[in-house]
């Protein structure tokens, strides 16, 4: 049992470096390890949020969903990152305005509200971590807004595909419909633009995936 706890603390230290020793111990004492299979919904729109999550393994997708069920991609969460949305909603005990889905098998640590508030005053490293998380996600959101507001669809598609390649490598398993959902576009538009990219030597289109060449 001690060996398992030591291994878990070492994992936390590797993924979330720079925290005080006492905080790692409290994370293990009060945090709840949860696992999800690829495709599982982790967070639903309208769900009351009473905890935040730290990603330990896998990739989580955050996205918006409109009244008609349309989706719009916001950002990914990787191991070593926390969900800024759940942090914000947790402090206000608010309902989520976004969805979260496991893109791969995922392990997260869930931190209840009362400990988040306590640690902000008790541990400087936790306060700094929360601020860094807010800032990085705000910057990510501003980049996304810039793509939506000031660029046309072919530029938005290139921005989106480059993000996927950075996240998953040059061979990305995504259908044209899934890409269209994330960009709030149509499959026909995405297919046309990707065929144009393929013709220009940017990528190779495979069945339910693409390979980035640039």
N, C-alpha and C positions, 0 to 999 in steps of 0.2 A: 504494500500500500504506500509506504514511504517512497519507494522507488518510483512508483507511478506519479506521485505528487511532485517529486523532484524533476521528473521528465517533463511534466506539464509546465512547471515553473520555468524550466530552461526554454521550452517552446515560446512561452510568453516573452521571455527576455530577448529572444532572437527576433521575434516579430514586432515587439513593441519595446525597443531599447530605450534606456535613459530614465525609466521610472524608478522611484524609490523602492528599496527592498521590501519595506512594509506594505507597499501598494500591491506588489506581485502576490504577496501572501493573502491580502484581502480579496484580490481578484479571484484567486483559487477558492477562497472560503465562501464568497458570496455570489460568484458568477455561476451561471448555469450553462453547461455544455449542451448544445443542440445540433443535431445532424439533419440534413435534408438531401433528398435524392435530386438529381438533375431534372428540372421541369417543375419541381414543387414550388408552390407559392409560399413565400415567407411572410410577406406583408401585403394586406389588402387595402384598397382605398376605403376610407371611412372607419378603419379599425382604430380603436383607442390604443395609444402607445403608452406603456407604463415601464418600458425598459429600452435600453439601447443595445446595439450588438457590435462586437468586435469580430472581424472575419479571421479565422484561423486557417482554414483550408478551402480551396475552391474559389469560384467567381460568382458574385451576385449581381444581377442586373436590376437597376432602378429605372422605372419608366412611368409615364403618365398614361391615364386611360380616360377617354372622353365618354360622353353619355351614350354614344353609339357603339362603344366597345373598341374604338380605334386606339392604337398605342403610339406613344412617342418616346423614343429612347432618351434618357437623361444622362446616366453614367454607370460605370461598373465599379464594384468594390472587390478588391483583391486581398489576399492574406496580408495582415499588418495594417489594415485600414479599418476605420469605424464609420458607421452610418450617421452622417451629420443630420440628416432629416429626422431620424429617431431621437437624436440628442435634443434638437430644437423642440420637437413635439412632446418629448418627455418632460422637459422643464415646465411647459405650459399645460401638461396633461391634456393634450389635444389629439384630434383624430388625424390620421395620415391622409395626405392629399396625393400620395403616390403609391405605386405597387413595387414589390420586390420579389424577384424570382431567382431560384437557383439555376444557373446555366450549366454548372457541373455539380457533382456531389459536393456538398458544402458542410463545413463544421464552423459554428459560430459560438461565441460566448455572450450570453445575455446578461446585462447588468441592470438590476432593478433601480428605479428612480431614486429611492432614498439614499443609496450608496453613491450615486453620481453626484448628488448635491453635497453630501458630506465630504467627498474626496476633493471637490473643488476648493473647499476652504482648508482642507487638511494637507493636501499634497500639491506642491508647486508644479511638479512634473505632470500631474493629471490636468491641472488648469492649462498648462502650455499645450498639452496634447489636444485638448478640446478646442482651443483657439486655432491651432494648426489645422485641425480637421475642418472647422468652419471655413477658414480662409481658403484651403485647397478646393473645397467643394463650391465655394462662391466663385472662385476663379474659373472652375470648370463650367459652372452654370453660365457665367458671362461669355465664355467662348461659344457655348451652345447657342445662347441668345444671338450672338453676333452672326453665327451661321444661318440662323432662321431669318433674322431681320434684314440682313444686308447682302445675302448671297443667293444666287439662283440655285435650282435643284442640282445641276451637274456639279457645282462647287460644293454644295452640301453633301452630295453623295461621295465625292472624293474625300472630304473631311471625315465622314463617317467610316468609310472603308479603311482609311489609314489608321483610325482609332482601333478598329477591329483587328487589323494586322499587328499593330503594336501590342494588343492584348493577347492574341491567340497564335501569332506566327503567320507566315506567308500563306499557308493553306487554311482557309477559314470555312467552317461548315455553317453556311447560312443560305436559306432559299431566297429567291427574289421577293417572295411574298413577305417573309420575315423582315427583310431590309425595308420593304415598302411600309410595313407596319411601324417600324421604328422611326421612319422619316415622315410618317403621316402622308404618304403618297400612294400611288397605285402600282400594282405589279407591272403593268404594261409600260409605265414611264421608266421604272427602274430597269426593266429588261432592255429597253431601248438604249438607255444611257450606258448600261454595262456592256452591251454589244458594241457600242461605239468605243468604249475604253479598250475592249478586247481587240478591235480592229486597229487601234492606235498602239497596241503592244503593251498596254498597262497591266493587263491581267489575262488569265485563262479561265473561262467559265466551265465548270464541271457540273454534273448533276447534283443539286442541293449544296454546292460549295463553289468557291473560286480560289484561284492561286494568284497572289499579287507578285508582279514582276519588277516593279520600279524600285 
